[in-house]
Amino acid sequence: KRLQAMGQPNYRDGFAVRTHEHMLPLPLSWSKPRMVFVNSMGDLFHEEVPVDFIQRVFEIMEATPRHTYQLLTKRADRLAEVTPFLSWPNNVWMGVTVEDNEHLTRVEHLRKVPATVRFLSVEPLLGPLPDLDLLDVDWVIVGGESGPGARPVDPDWVLGIRDRCVELGVPFFFKQWGGVRKKAAGRELESRIWDQMPVLAAGVA
């Protein structure tokens, strides 16, 4: 309902899966390089998104090498299924969401993707990740849950991931502590801001 109330025609059906063919050429019109988070309100690898539509998205990304594209999915099994049918240009970063130790199998699927940057979005972090293996992972983003009913994040969970990233030289980005008042909680971790990015991000606005 919130999306529908925003007045954006693309959101008139709420969270129903819809593809918007008319939006695909938009990046072609952007002359300056951009960092683009693809489909921020959905999941390109949802089971109801046709493979040919996903392929067209990748074709646009390949045709605009001046931009850098970040894609994120919870559906790592679908990602693995369609990966062989996609081109993987150097400007595409691929990530999976990992909320807790039970979802680490998504990382195994991510490793098989020939993306220039493979990243983990550990948000919302809902538990410790003692079995996290960062082999072939290029970036880790961590954040607590926010909004009404947000479940608290244990600082030790965050520190455990941060320490592993530091040990292995993997860029670490701490997004937020979260909570009902996420701005008040801030994003400092041990008195500093962690906003590391992959080296390839330099110079991209």
N, C-alpha and C positions, 0 to 999 in steps of 0.2 A: 504493500500500500504506500509506503514511503516513496518508493521509486516512481510509482504512478503519479503521486502528488507533486513530484518535481516538475511535471509538465514537459518532460523530454519524450518525444514521440517513440524513441527506441525502447522506452521502459513502460509503455502503456500496458503490456501484458505481465508486468511484475517479473517474477523469476521464471516464467515459462521460457523454455529454450527457443530462441529465435535467432536466425542468421540475418545479417543486414548487408546484403550485397552492395548497396549503394555507398557504404562507408569504406569499402576496400581501397578505392583509388586515392583516398584522402592523403596518405603520406607522400604520394607523388607530387603534391602541390606544396609541400614544405621545403623551402630552399635551404634553410639552416639546419645543421645536424641536430637531432633530438634524441633523448633517451625516452623510449616509448614503452609503457607498460601495457601490453596487449590484453584487451578484454578484461579490464580491471574489475568489472562487475559480474564476471562469469568465468567459465572454464572452457577454453577452446577444445579441450579433449573430452568433453562430455559425450556420453554414448550416443546422444541424439544429434550431435553435430556431424554432418556427412563428411566423409574423407575428402571428397572433391572440394568442399568448401575450405577445409584445413589446408589443402594443397594450394588453393588460390591465395590464402593468407601468406603462405610461405613464398609464393611467387612474387607477391608485392614486396615482402621484406628483402628478397634477393634483388629486386629491381631498384631498391633504394639503399645502397650500401653506406650512404652518408649518415643514416640513422642507426641507432642501436636499439634492438628490441628485446624486452624481457617478457618471457612467458612463464606462467606459474600454473601448476595443476595439482589436484589431489588424486587425479585418476591416472596414476603412473602405469597401471596395467594397459589402459587404452593408449597411452603415450608409446609404450613399448610395441604395441600392436601396429600402430600406424607409422612409426619411425622409418621403416624401410621404404615407405612410399613418399617420403618427403625429401626435398633438397634441404641441406643444412648450411646456409651461407654463414660467413664468419661474423656477421653482425647480429646473430641470434643467440641470446642467452636463455638457457632452459633451466627451470627450477621446479622442485616438488615441495609440497607442504608436509612437514613432519611435526605433529603435535606432541607425540610421546613415543616411548620405546616400542609400542605395539605397531607403529606405522613405519618402522625403519626399512621394511621391505621395499618401500617406494624408492629409497636411495639405490637399491640394487638395480631397479629399472632405469634410473637416471644415468647410472654409470655407462649404460649401453648406448646412450644417445651421443651422436658425434657433434655436440654443440661446442662452440668456442669456449663458453663459460657454462659450467654446471653449478647451480647454487641450491641451497636449502633455505626455505622459509620456515623457521621454527617459531611459528606464531599462529595461534596462541600456544605458548609453552605450557603444557598441562601436567608434566611430570619429568623426572630425571631421564637422561639418555645415556645410561651406562654402557650401552652396546654400540654407540655411535662410531662408525668407521668413516673417516674423511678421505679415504683413498679416492682420487680423481674428482674430488669436490673442490671448487675454486672460490667459493664464497659462502658465508653463513650469516643469515639474518635471524635475530632472536627478538621476541617481544612477548610481553604479557597480554592476557586477555583484557579487553576494555568494554565499558558499557554496563548497563544494569545487569546485575547477577554475575558479574565477572568473577571468575575463580582466581584466587591469589596465586602468584608465582613465587616459588621459593628461591631466594637469592643464590643458594647453593647450586640449584639446577643451572642457573645462568652462568655462574662462575665455572662450573664443570665444563660447559661447552666452550666458554671463552678460553680457559686454560688449554684445552685441547687444540683449539685453533692457533693460539700463540705458539704452542709447542711445534706444530706442523707447518707454521707459516701460512695458514689459511686466513685471508682477510675476514674480520669479524665486525658485524654491524649490529649494535644494540639499539633497537627502535624505541622501546618504551617499557616501563614497568606495568602500565595499564591500570586497571581498576575502574571504579565508577567515575573518578575524576583523573583521567590519564594525564592531563596537562599539569596538574598539581604534583602528580607523582614523578614527572620528569623522565629523563633517560640517562642520568648519570649512573655509572657503575664503578664503584671504588674511586669516587671523586674525579672521574674523567668521562668524557664522551667518546664512545667507540663508534666511529663512522667510517671504518675502513671499506674500501671498494677494490675490486679487481683492477689491476694496472690498466687494462684496456679501456676503463671508463674515463681516463684522463682526457680532458678537452671536449667532452660531450656535454652539452647543456641540456 
